């Protein structure tokens, strides 16, 4: 210890607060003891006053001695992370994933590693478990099921999914965006890489987010890929889902439920909470390439109605679909649906304990611009969560709920003690309002009390659903100004989160992003039309990099547009300075005046949230589509955001309009109204037409995270950007440790890299679930998609 004390003194350190953390080894999949010369470190050293401004050889040598000495203080052998070639390796009990669906309240401390295998292949909808609406057509399914197998686990469990790709599409299916490669995305799971880890993490992280050319290379046919996450990754109890992130695969069946159950019961909110009481809602199409929906499904079940819709015979189909997906007025031709020989049934939910409070989970597994309304015959309900985060239950007595693509709402039904003889209808309805002729679809499920009968031959009545008397409505599609100020129409901004976001009133920078849609004027050119953020378009796959954003080290900025924000000082992180990426010169104009293809990135610094601080940047999304247009559902991978503001106008608005309104007032900033008291968490938000949404996102989740419209046609055609948090090797992090007098002392990433002896970087992005894979992925170029 005397030598150690002398070294501490020589380096200007204080001995009293020297500490070493070895828990990283455990998180990396177990411990292994080796000789000191074989172990580079894996040590998180809290060395106060270690703010190194000089790099003399003498000082480096002293630091090296100090590191070695600390290892020796532990004994002749030191703790190293076990290197394993098995991705997502965990110690402890490992079980088949299906057995993890259990009563999570019996043993609140029991955690399991739940392993699932999903085989993705194209089959026909002619077998029980994937009958859909009764019309036989090709479907893309996991393990032969529509929807895919439910992942139901307890909070804190570790989830490992091995994806086996057996797709062999050919002909028109492959030529119409039906890729043979695939990925798997856990929608709503933050995939937050644990603090103080290196360039890999067996606990998940951005490499398990499943976005092609952003966080991984697509998995080719005949290959496998392993994904993982755990409670440590920002996966609290709640309602999620999973789906392919390639082309139209999720619209053709490649999706399923993901439910994380609570460890404690809360009878003030819910009495009966079962994973099977969940409704996975989606639209369904005549085949894998058709863009006009023909029916609605609940948990993969439905019935084809009497009438179907097609484009007007006078219009070119491609032009019709382009206009339809842009929200323009189009004319549908109604025709009798083709005959089909397969009989299908509606989903049934059983109320076994009448009079109890039942939780139902509503999942918007929707592919395109098909918002869906849910109402329950002779029942009202309250909302207790949205997008997996709890809200105060005071939001109640609703008659109906709307969900858009990607959204989830958890509702509670106070079930009846006395009831009629026939089961109650759960009505599910969609109306497209962009057409000269209304396209409406409907389906239903049954809510059955004991001894009630279910009329098996009943067919959903769309006309009756359209005329339902619904007074109090949750999350209505925000594309009608006449409904905006109606006190009975409750939007996400009106909800209150159970938990208060720390420091949410403080913001590092604000980015104003408009959502214009550009119609192609020259059909021969690809660059003058599309779906954009700030007129930057990133179409898949042509505008994406061949080295995924996450794999780039260092980041490759030459083809990037958008902004890069960094700390404006080396002291306490209070503000940032932002500068444009080089692909677009703002001296020409602030933004392009037409769709401009580039790699659109909003980069922010990373701040380690292991301290009690949290830092936020702000996005103001501006939708200049007119009344009745598309209220784009925008989804943020890698994190929830907080809705602090939302507004709609009865006149056209533009980016400059909103900037003027938000900056030209006595405060000179934040003039648009904002709420900082328990603003609701969301990971998908509909942006009102002629309106805006203000959200604040944390900078605590390092990596590259796609942000996109969840309307599939829009994300494929360019309405996408990347939130990059931090740098690949973690060099931008400002990491503070406690000084001897309680003050925060800055420890640079360079110091931490040197002290750990880890060449892959401390607090770098996780580019793989294990060391070997991560190193292989660094600057890896993907095969052409």
DRENTI-190530 format. One line per 3 residues: number of its first residue (from 1); their letters; for each residue x, y, z of C-alpha. Coordinates in steps of 0.2 Angstrom, whole numbers, padded with zeros to 4 digits. Layout:
BEGIN
NUM = A = X Y Z  ...
END
This chain:
BEGIN
1 = XXX = 0000 0000 0000  0015 0012 0003  0020 0011 -0015
4 = XXX = 0002 0014 -0020  0001 0029 -0009  0017 0036 -0016
7 = XXX = 0010 0034 -0034  -0006 0043 -0029  0004 0057 -0022
10 = XXX = 0015 0058 -0037  -0001 0060 -0048  -0009 0073 -0037
13 = XXX = -0023 0061 -0032  -0031 0058 -0015  -0031 0041 -0008
16 = XXX = -0047 0041 0002  -0059 0040 -0013  -0049 0028 -0024
19 = XXX = -0060 0014 -0029  -0062 0000 -0042  -0077 -0008 -0049
22 = XXX = -0077 -0026 -0055  -0096 -0028 -0058  -0093 -0025 -0077
25 = XXX = -0085 -0043 -0078  -0101 -0050 -0071  -0112 -0041 -0084
28 = XXX = -0101 -0047 -0098  -0106 -0065 -0095  -0096 -0072 -0081
31 = XXX = -0079 -0071 -0072  -0062 -0079 -0077  -0046 -0077 -0068
34 = XXX = -0030 -0074 -0077  -0013 -0068 -0074  -0011 -0049 -0073
37 = XXX = -0001 -0048 -0090  -0015 -0057 -0099  -0029 -0045 -0092
40 = XXX = -0029 -0028 -0099  -0041 -0021 -0086  -0060 -0021 -0088
43 = XXX = -0059 -0009 -0073  -0069 0006 -0070  -0058 0017 -0059
46 = XXX = -0065 0032 -0050  -0049 0043 -0049  -0053 0060 -0042
49 = XXX = -0044 0075 -0048  -0038 0065 -0063  -0041 0079 -0076
52 = XXX = -0026 0076 -0087  -0020 0090 -0098  -0002 0084 -0101
55 = XXX = 0003 0068 -0109  0021 0066 -0104  0029 0049 -0105
58 = XXX = 0033 0050 -0086  0015 0053 -0082  0009 0039 -0093
61 = XXX = 0021 0028 -0085  0015 0032 -0068  -0003 0029 -0073
64 = XXX = 0002 0012 -0080  0010 0008 -0064  -0005 0013 -0054
67 = XXX = -0017 0003 -0065  -0006 -0013 -0063  -0004 -0010 -0044
70 = XXX = -0022 -0009 -0042  -0024 -0026 -0051  -0011 -0033 -0040
73 = XXX = -0019 -0027 -0024  -0033 -0039 -0029  -0021 -0053 -0029
76 = XXX = -0010 -0062 -0041  -0024 -0065 -0053  -0037 -0052 -0058
79 = XXX = -0055 -0052 -0065  -0057 -0052 -0083  -0073 -0054 -0094
82 = XXX = -0075 -0071 -0101  -0073 -0070 -0120  -0086 -0081 -0128
85 = XXX = -0091 -0084 -0146  -0109 -0087 -0140  -0119 -0071 -0143
88 = XXX = -0129 -0064 -0129  -0122 -0076 -0116  -0129 -0074 -0098
91 = XXX = -0125 -0084 -0082  -0139 -0091 -0072  -0155 -0101 -0076
94 = XXX = -0158 -0102 -0095  -0175 -0108 -0101  -0186 -0110 -0117
97 = XXX = -0194 -0093 -0120  -0212 -0100 -0119  -0209 -0105 -0101
100 = XXX = -0206 -0087 -0096  -0225 -0083 -0097  -0228 -0085 -0079
103 = XXX = -0235 -0077 -0063  -0222 -0063 -0061  -0228 -0058 -0043
106 = XXX = -0224 -0075 -0035  -0206 -0072 -0034  -0201 -0054 -0037
109 = XXX = -0183 -0058 -0037  -0182 -0073 -0049  -0175 -0068 -0066
112 = XXX = -0173 -0080 -0080  -0164 -0080 -0097  -0178 -0083 -0109
115 = XXX = -0172 -0090 -0126  -0183 -0090 -0141  -0180 -0096 -0159
118 = XXX = -0190 -0087 -0173  -0190 -0095 -0190  -0195 -0083 -0203
121 = XXX = -0202 -0090 -0219  -0215 -0088 -0233  -0230 -0099 -0232
124 = XXX = -0248 -0099 -0237  -0263 -0093 -0226  -0271 -0110 -0227
127 = XXX = -0268 -0118 -0210  -0275 -0115 -0193  -0264 -0101 -0184
130 = XXX = -0262 -0091 -0200  -0279 -0090 -0209  -0281 -0071 -0208
133 = XXX = -0297 -0065 -0216  -0300 -0082 -0226  -0292 -0077 -0242
136 = XXX = -0278 -0089 -0246  -0262 -0079 -0250  -0243 -0079 -0246
139 = XXX = -0239 -0074 -0229  -0222 -0070 -0220  -0223 -0078 -0203
142 = XXX = -0212 -0082 -0188  -0214 -0101 -0183  -0229 -0103 -0195
145 = XXX = -0240 -0091 -0185  -0249 -0075 -0189  -0246 -0065 -0178
148 = XXX = -0229 -0072 -0172  -0226 -0081 -0156  -0229 -0069 -0141
151 = XXX = -0214 -0065 -0131  -0221 -0064 -0113  -0208 -0062 -0099
154 = XXX = -0206 -0054 -0082  -0198 -0037 -0079  -0180 -0040 -0076
157 = XXX = -0179 -0056 -0087  -0166 -0057 -0100  -0172 -0060 -0118
160 = XXX = -0162 -0069 -0131  -0170 -0072 -0149  -0161 -0081 -0162
163 = XXX = -0168 -0076 -0179  -0167 -0090 -0193  -0170 -0083 -0210
166 = XXX = -0178 -0095 -0222  -0186 -0083 -0235  -0184 -0088 -0253
169 = XXX = -0195 -0075 -0262  -0194 -0074 -0281  -0203 -0066 -0295
172 = XXX = -0215 -0051 -0292  -0214 -0053 -0273  -0195 -0051 -0273
175 = XXX = -0196 -0037 -0286  -0208 -0027 -0276  -0198 -0024 -0260
178 = XXX = -0200 -0042 -0254  -0182 -0043 -0249  -0175 -0060 -0245
181 = XXX = -0164 -0053 -0231  -0172 -0048 -0215  -0169 -0040 -0198
184 = XXX = -0179 -0040 -0181  -0183 -0025 -0171  -0191 -0024 -0153
187 = XXX = -0202 -0009 -0155  -0201 0002 -0139  -0186 -0007 -0131
190 = XXX = -0173 0006 -0129  -0158 -0006 -0131  -0149 0005 -0119
193 = XXX = -0131 -0001 -0117  -0125 -0002 -0099  -0114 0012 -0093
196 = XXX = -0096 0010 -0092  -0095 -0005 -0105  -0084 -0006 -0120
199 = XXX = -0087 -0009 -0138  -0098 -0024 -0135  -0112 -0029 -0123
202 = XXX = -0120 -0045 -0120  -0134 -0036 -0111  -0140 -0029 -0128
205 = XXX = -0137 -0011 -0134  -0139 -0003 -0151  -0132 -0018 -0161
208 = XXX = -0148 -0027 -0156  -0160 -0013 -0162  -0162 -0022 -0179
211 = XXX = -0162 -0008 -0192  -0154 -0013 -0209  -0139 -0002 -0213
214 = XXX = -0141 0008 -0197  -0137 -0004 -0183  -0133 -0020 -0193
217 = XXX = -0131 -0028 -0210  -0147 -0037 -0215  -0147 -0055 -0212
220 = XXX = -0147 -0065 -0228  -0158 -0080 -0232  -0151 -0096 -0225
223 = XXX = -0142 -0086 -0210  -0146 -0083 -0192  -0144 -0067 -0181
226 = XXX = -0145 -0066 -0162  -0153 -0052 -0153  -0155 -0048 -0134
229 = XXX = -0160 -0036 -0121  -0164 -0036 -0102  -0171 -0026 -0089
232 = XXX = -0155 -0016 -0088  -0158 -0010 -0106  -0173 0002 -0102
235 = XXX = -0186 -0012 -0104  -0198 -0009 -0089  -0214 -0018 -0088
238 = XXX = -0226 -0013 -0102  -0233 -0017 -0119  -0221 -0018 -0134
241 = XXX = -0221 -0028 -0150  -0208 -0034 -0162  -0207 -0034 -0181
244 = XXX = -0196 -0035 -0196  -0188 -0019 -0202  -0186 -0024 -0220
247 = XXX = -0197 -0018 -0234  -0216 -0023 -0232  -0212 -0039 -0222
250 = XXX = -0221 -0033 -0206  -0236 -0029 -0217  -0236 -0047 -0223
253 = XXX = -0236 -0055 -0206  -0218 -0053 -0199  -0223 -0046 -0182
256 = XXX = -0229 -0051 -0165  -0233 -0046 -0147  -0219 -0042 -0134
259 = XXX = -0226 -0040 -0116  -0216 -0037 -0100  -0226 -0041 -0085
262 = XXX = -0225 -0032 -0068  -0217 -0040 -0053  -0230 -0031 -0041
265 = XXX = -0249 -0031 -0041  -0257 -0014 -0040  -0276 -0018 -0036
268 = XXX = -0280 0001 -0036  -0277 0001 -0055  -0279 -0017 -0061
271 = XXX = -0286 -0034 -0054  -0284 -0045 -0069  -0268 -0043 -0080
274 = XXX = -0265 -0057 -0092  -0254 -0056 -0108  -0267 -0065 -0118
277 = XXX = -0279 -0050 -0115  -0271 -0040 -0129  -0276 -0035 -0146
280 = XXX = -0264 -0034 -0160  -0272 -0023 -0173  -0267 -0023 -0192
283 = XXX = -0273 -0020 -0209  -0273 -0034 -0222  -0270 -0034 -0241
286 = XXX = -0275 -0045 -0255  -0257 -0051 -0258  -0239 -0046 -0253
289 = XXX = -0237 -0032 -0266  -0255 -0024 -0266  -0255 -0007 -0258
292 = XXX = -0274 -0005 -0255  -0280 -0013 -0238  -0295 -0025 -0239
295 = XXX = -0298 -0030 -0221  -0293 -0028 -0203  -0286 -0042 -0191
298 = XXX = -0286 -0044 -0172  -0272 -0056 -0167  -0271 -0062 -0185
301 = XXX = -0290 -0066 -0186  -0304 -0058 -0196  -0317 -0060 -0209
304 = XXX = -0316 -0054 -0227  -0331 -0042 -0229  -0343 -0041 -0243
307 = XXX = -0334 -0027 -0253  -0316 -0024 -0257  -0308 -0008 -0265
310 = XXX = -0296 -0005 -0280  -0289 0010 -0289  -0300 0018 -0301
313 = XXX = -0298 0010 -0318  -0294 0026 -0327  -0279 0029 -0316
316 = XXX = -0261 0022 -0317  -0259 0010 -0302  -0242 0017 -0297
319 = XXX = -0248 0035 -0298  -0263 0030 -0289  -0253 0022 -0275
322 = XXX = -0241 0037 -0274  -0256 0049 -0272  -0265 0038 -0260
325 = XXX = -0250 0036 -0249  -0247 0055 -0249  -0264 0058 -0242
328 = XXX = -0271 0066 -0258  -0289 0064 -0264  -0291 0048 -0274
331 = XXX = -0305 0038 -0281  -0308 0020 -0276  -0319 0008 -0285
334 = XXX = -0329 -0004 -0274  -0331 -0021 -0280  -0337 -0038 -0273
337 = XXX = -0323 -0047 -0264  -0318 -0063 -0272  -0325 -0079 -0265
340 = XXX = -0315 -0089 -0253  -0318 -0106 -0246  -0310 -0105 -0229
343 = XXX = -0321 -0101 -0214  -0313 -0090 -0201  -0318 -0084 -0184
346 = XXX = -0316 -0068 -0173  -0305 -0067 -0157  -0314 -0070 -0141
349 = XXX = -0308 -0063 -0124  -0316 -0071 -0108  -0321 -0062 -0092
352 = XXX = -0319 -0076 -0079  -0321 -0064 -0064  -0335 -0052 -0067
355 = XXX = -0334 -0036 -0058  -0315 -0035 -0058  -0304 -0022 -0067
358 = XXX = -0297 -0030 -0082  -0282 -0024 -0091  -0282 -0025 -0110
361 = XXX = -0267 -0020 -0121  -0270 -0012 -0138  -0256 -0014 -0150
364 = XXX = -0255 -0004 -0167  -0246 -0017 -0177  -0252 -0006 -0192
367 = XXX = -0242 -0005 -0208  -0247 0011 -0217  -0259 0026 -0215
370 = XXX = -0273 0015 -0207  -0277 0023 -0190  -0289 0011 -0181
373 = XXX = -0303 0015 -0169  -0308 0003 -0154  -0324 0004 -0144
376 = XXX = -0333 -0009 -0133  -0351 -0012 -0133  -0360 -0005 -0117
379 = XXX = -0343 -0003 -0109  -0332 0012 -0105  -0314 0011 -0100
382 = XXX = -0299 0021 -0093  -0281 0022 -0099  -0266 0018 -0088
385 = XXX = -0252 0017 -0100  -0246 0022 -0117  -0231 0016 -0126
388 = XXX = -0226 0005 -0111  -0226 0020 -0099  -0239 0023 -0085
391 = XXX = -0250 0037 -0085  -0261 0044 -0071  -0278 0034 -0071
394 = XXX = -0288 0050 -0070  -0290 0049 -0089  -0306 0038 -0089
397 = XXX = -0324 0036 -0095  -0318 0034 -0113  -0330 0027 -0126
400 = XXX = -0317 0024 -0140  -0298 0024 -0143  -0288 0027 -0159
403 = XXX = -0271 0020 -0162  -0260 0023 -0177  -0245 0013 -0183
406 = XXX = -0234 0008 -0169  -0243 0015 -0154  -0249 0005 -0139
409 = XXX = -0262 0010 -0126  -0266 0000 -0110  -0284 0002 -0105
412 = XXX = -0294 -0005 -0090  -0312 -0011 -0091  -0322 -0011 -0076
415 = XXX = -0331 -0027 -0080  -0350 -0029 -0076  -0358 -0039 -0062
418 = XXX = -0374 -0042 -0072  -0374 -0045 -0091  -0385 -0050 -0105
421 = XXX = -0385 -0067 -0113  -0375 -0063 -0129  -0356 -0058 -0128
424 = XXX = -0352 -0040 -0131  -0344 -0034 -0147  -0327 -0025 -0147
427 = XXX = -0329 -0015 -0162  -0313 -0011 -0173  -0315 0002 -0187
430 = XXX = -0305 0011 -0200  -0311 0025 -0212  -0299 0033 -0225
433 = XXX = -0304 0051 -0226  -0292 0056 -0241  -0303 0048 -0254
436 = XXX = -0317 0055 -0265  -0326 0039 -0260  -0323 0033 -0242
439 = XXX = -0314 0017 -0239  -0320 0010 -0223  -0316 -0007 -0215
442 = XXX = -0321 -0015 -0199  -0319 -0031 -0189  -0323 -0036 -0171
445 = XXX = -0318 -0047 -0156  -0330 -0054 -0143  -0329 -0050 -0124
448 = XXX = -0338 -0065 -0116  -0344 -0066 -0098  -0348 -0083 -0090
451 = XXX = -0362 -0092 -0099  -0363 -0079 -0113  -0365 -0085 -0131
454 = XXX = -0355 -0080 -0146  -0364 -0079 -0163  -0352 -0088 -0174
457 = XXX = -0360 -0083 -0190  -0361 -0064 -0186  -0351 -0052 -0198
460 = XXX = -0345 -0035 -0192  -0356 -0021 -0198  -0346 -0006 -0204
463 = XXX = -0361 0005 -0207  -0366 0003 -0189  -0349 0006 -0182
466 = XXX = -0348 0022 -0192  -0364 0028 -0184  -0358 0024 -0166
469 = XXX = -0362 0038 -0153  -0345 0041 -0146  -0343 0056 -0134
472 = XXX = -0327 0054 -0125  -0312 0049 -0137  -0294 0045 -0133
475 = XXX = -0280 0049 -0146  -0291 0054 -0161  -0282 0057 -0177
478 = XXX = -0277 0075 -0176  -0282 0080 -0194  -0297 0090 -0190
481 = XXX = -0296 0107 -0182  -0314 0107 -0177  -0310 0093 -0165
484 = XXX = -0294 0100 -0158  -0302 0111 -0144  -0316 0098 -0140
487 = XXX = -0314 0094 -0121  -0320 0076 -0124  -0306 0073 -0137
490 = XXX = -0290 0068 -0127  -0273 0069 -0136  -0257 0063 -0129
493 = XXX = -0252 0080 -0123  -0267 0080 -0112  -0261 0064 -0102
496 = XXX = -0250 0065 -0087  -0236 0053 -0084  -0234 0044 -0067
499 = XXX = -0216 0048 -0066  -0208 0065 -0067  -0194 0067 -0080
502 = XXX = -0179 0075 -0071  -0173 0092 -0077  -0185 0091 -0092
505 = XXX = -0187 0110 -0091  -0168 0112 -0096  -0164 0110 -0114
508 = XXX = -0147 0109 -0124  -0153 0114 -0141  -0169 0115 -0151
511 = XXX = -0171 0108 -0169  -0186 0113 -0180  -0190 0100 -0192
514 = XXX = -0204 0101 -0205  -0212 0086 -0213  -0216 0091 -0231
517 = XXX = -0221 0079 -0244  -0215 0082 -0262  -0224 0075 -0277
520 = XXX = -0213 0070 -0292  -0215 0082 -0306  -0203 0073 -0318
523 = XXX = -0207 0054 -0317  -0191 0050 -0325  -0180 0057 -0311
526 = XXX = -0179 0050 -0294  -0172 0065 -0284  -0186 0077 -0286
529 = XXX = -0200 0069 -0275  -0202 0060 -0259  -0206 0060 -0241
532 = XXX = -0194 0071 -0231  -0188 0079 -0215  -0183 0097 -0218
535 = XXX = -0183 0092 -0237  -0169 0080 -0234  -0175 0062 -0240
538 = XXX = -0166 0046 -0235  -0174 0032 -0246  -0171 0014 -0242
541 = XXX = -0159 0007 -0247  -0151 0019 -0260  -0148 0034 -0248
544 = XXX = -0141 0023 -0234  -0122 0020 -0231  -0115 0003 -0236
547 = XXX = -0106 0003 -0219  -0120 0005 -0206  -0120 0021 -0196
550 = XXX = -0117 0011 -0180  -0102 0002 -0187  -0093 0017 -0193
553 = XXX = -0077 0022 -0183  -0074 0036 -0185  -0091 0042 -0191
556 = XXX = -0091 0045 -0210  -0098 0063 -0212  -0096 0068 -0230
559 = XXX = -0113 0062 -0236  -0122 0068 -0221  -0134 0082 -0220
562 = XXX = -0142 0089 -0204  -0132 0096 -0189  -0119 0090 -0177
565 = XXX = -0120 0097 -0159  -0106 0096 -0147  -0102 0102 -0129
568 = XXX = -0097 0120 -0130  -0084 0119 -0116  -0074 0106 -0106
571 = XXX = -0083 0110 -0090  -0100 0106 -0084  -0111 0102 -0099
574 = XXX = -0124 0116 -0099  -0125 0120 -0118  -0120 0114 -0135
577 = XXX = -0115 0122 -0151  -0122 0115 -0167  -0115 0116 -0185
580 = XXX = -0121 0108 -0201  -0115 0092 -0209  -0106 0095 -0226
583 = XXX = -0118 0087 -0238  -0129 0103 -0239  -0122 0120 -0238
586 = XXX = -0133 0131 -0228  -0126 0147 -0236  -0135 0142 -0252
589 = XXX = -0151 0141 -0242  -0155 0135 -0224  -0163 0119 -0232
592 = XXX = -0166 0113 -0250  -0182 0119 -0259  -0186 0101 -0265
595 = XXX = -0182 0083 -0259  -0163 0082 -0257  -0156 0064 -0255
598 = XXX = -0143 0063 -0241  -0139 0054 -0225  -0149 0064 -0213
601 = XXX = -0141 0065 -0195  -0145 0075 -0180  -0130 0072 -0169
604 = XXX = -0130 0076 -0150  -0116 0073 -0137  -0118 0058 -0125
607 = XXX = -0120 0061 -0106  -0118 0046 -0094  -0134 0046 -0084
610 = XXX = -0126 0036 -0069  -0126 0053 -0060  -0142 0061 -0054
613 = XXX = -0142 0072 -0069  -0152 0071 -0086  -0150 0081 -0101
616 = XXX = -0162 0084 -0116  -0162 0091 -0133  -0178 0097 -0141
619 = XXX = -0187 0093 -0157  -0201 0103 -0164  -0210 0093 -0178
622 = XXX = -0220 0103 -0190  -0233 0096 -0201  -0239 0107 -0215
625 = XXX = -0251 0095 -0223  -0268 0103 -0224  -0284 0099 -0215
628 = XXX = -0289 0081 -0217  -0272 0076 -0222  -0260 0063 -0214
631 = XXX = -0255 0065 -0196  -0238 0057 -0198  -0235 0044 -0183
634 = XXX = -0216 0048 -0179  -0206 0034 -0170  -0190 0036 -0161
637 = XXX = -0179 0021 -0159  -0168 0020 -0143  -0178 0030 -0132
640 = XXX = -0195 0037 -0126  -0197 0056 -0128  -0208 0067 -0118
643 = XXX = -0222 0077 -0126  -0221 0095 -0119  -0231 0104 -0132
646 = XXX = -0243 0101 -0146  -0254 0112 -0156  -0265 0114 -0172
649 = XXX = -0271 0129 -0182  -0285 0132 -0194  -0274 0139 -0207
652 = XXX = -0258 0134 -0216  -0242 0134 -0206  -0223 0132 -0211
655 = XXX = -0207 0130 -0203  -0203 0149 -0203  -0220 0152 -0195
658 = XXX = -0217 0141 -0181  -0199 0147 -0178  -0206 0165 -0178
661 = XXX = -0220 0160 -0165  -0207 0151 -0154  -0194 0165 -0154
664 = XXX = -0202 0182 -0156  -0209 0186 -0139  -0203 0194 -0123
667 = XXX = -0194 0178 -0118  -0186 0177 -0135  -0187 0158 -0134
670 = XXX = -0199 0144 -0130  -0214 0155 -0134  -0225 0141 -0139
673 = XXX = -0233 0133 -0124  -0224 0119 -0115  -0228 0108 -0100
676 = XXX = -0214 0102 -0089  -0225 0094 -0075  -0225 0075 -0078
679 = XXX = -0226 0076 -0097  -0231 0060 -0105  -0218 0047 -0112
682 = XXX = -0221 0041 -0130  -0211 0033 -0143  -0223 0036 -0157
685 = XXX = -0233 0052 -0159  -0245 0058 -0172  -0241 0076 -0178
688 = XXX = -0256 0086 -0181  -0260 0093 -0199  -0257 0112 -0199
691 = XXX = -0249 0109 -0182  -0234 0104 -0172  -0227 0093 -0159
694 = XXX = -0213 0098 -0146  -0204 0083 -0138  -0188 0082 -0128
697 = XXX = -0177 0067 -0129  -0163 0062 -0117  -0145 0060 -0123
700 = XXX = -0141 0045 -0111  -0142 0032 -0124  -0127 0031 -0135
703 = XXX = -0128 0024 -0153  -0136 0028 -0169  -0155 0028 -0168
706 = XXX = -0167 0029 -0183  -0182 0041 -0182  -0195 0039 -0195
709 = XXX = -0213 0040 -0199  -0221 0023 -0195  -0231 0023 -0211
712 = XXX = -0221 0010 -0220  -0222 0018 -0238  -0216 0034 -0230
715 = XXX = -0201 0027 -0221  -0196 0017 -0237  -0197 0033 -0248
718 = XXX = -0187 0044 -0237  -0196 0051 -0221  -0181 0045 -0210
721 = XXX = -0167 0053 -0200  -0154 0047 -0188  -0152 0053 -0170
724 = XXX = -0133 0050 -0166  -0129 0051 -0148  -0111 0052 -0145
727 = XXX = -0096 0046 -0155  -0091 0028 -0159  -0077 0027 -0146
730 = XXX = -0085 0038 -0133  -0072 0052 -0134  -0086 0066 -0133
733 = XXX = -0092 0060 -0116  -0091 0071 -0101  -0090 0059 -0086
736 = XXX = -0090 0066 -0069  -0084 0058 -0053  -0086 0063 -0035
739 = XXX = -0071 0074 -0028  -0065 0073 -0010  -0077 0088 -0005
742 = XXX = -0092 0081 -0015  -0088 0092 -0030  -0090 0084 -0048
745 = XXX = -0073 0081 -0056  -0071 0079 -0075  -0063 0063 -0081
748 = XXX = -0060 0063 -0099  -0063 0048 -0110  -0045 0048 -0116
751 = XXX = -0039 0045 -0098  -0052 0031 -0095  -0046 0022 -0111
754 = XXX = -0028 0023 -0105  -0032 0018 -0087  -0042 0003 -0093
757 = XXX = -0030 -0003 -0105  -0044 -0007 -0117  -0040 -0002 -0135
760 = XXX = -0058 -0004 -0141  -0063 0011 -0131  -0072 0015 -0115
763 = XXX = -0090 0019 -0117  -0089 0016 -0135  -0105 0010 -0145
766 = XXX = -0109 -0008 -0143  -0107 -0015 -0161  -0110 -0033 -0156
769 = XXX = -0116 -0044 -0142  -0098 -0051 -0139  -0080 -0045 -0142
772 = XXX = -0077 -0055 -0157  -0092 -0050 -0166  -0090 -0031 -0161
775 = XXX = -0072 -0031 -0168  -0078 -0040 -0184  -0092 -0027 -0187
778 = XXX = -0081 -0011 -0185  -0081 -0003 -0202  -0089 -0018 -0210
781 = XXX = -0097 -0015 -0227  -0113 -0023 -0230  -0117 -0033 -0246
784 = XX = -0128 -0023 -0258  -0147 -0024 -0252
END
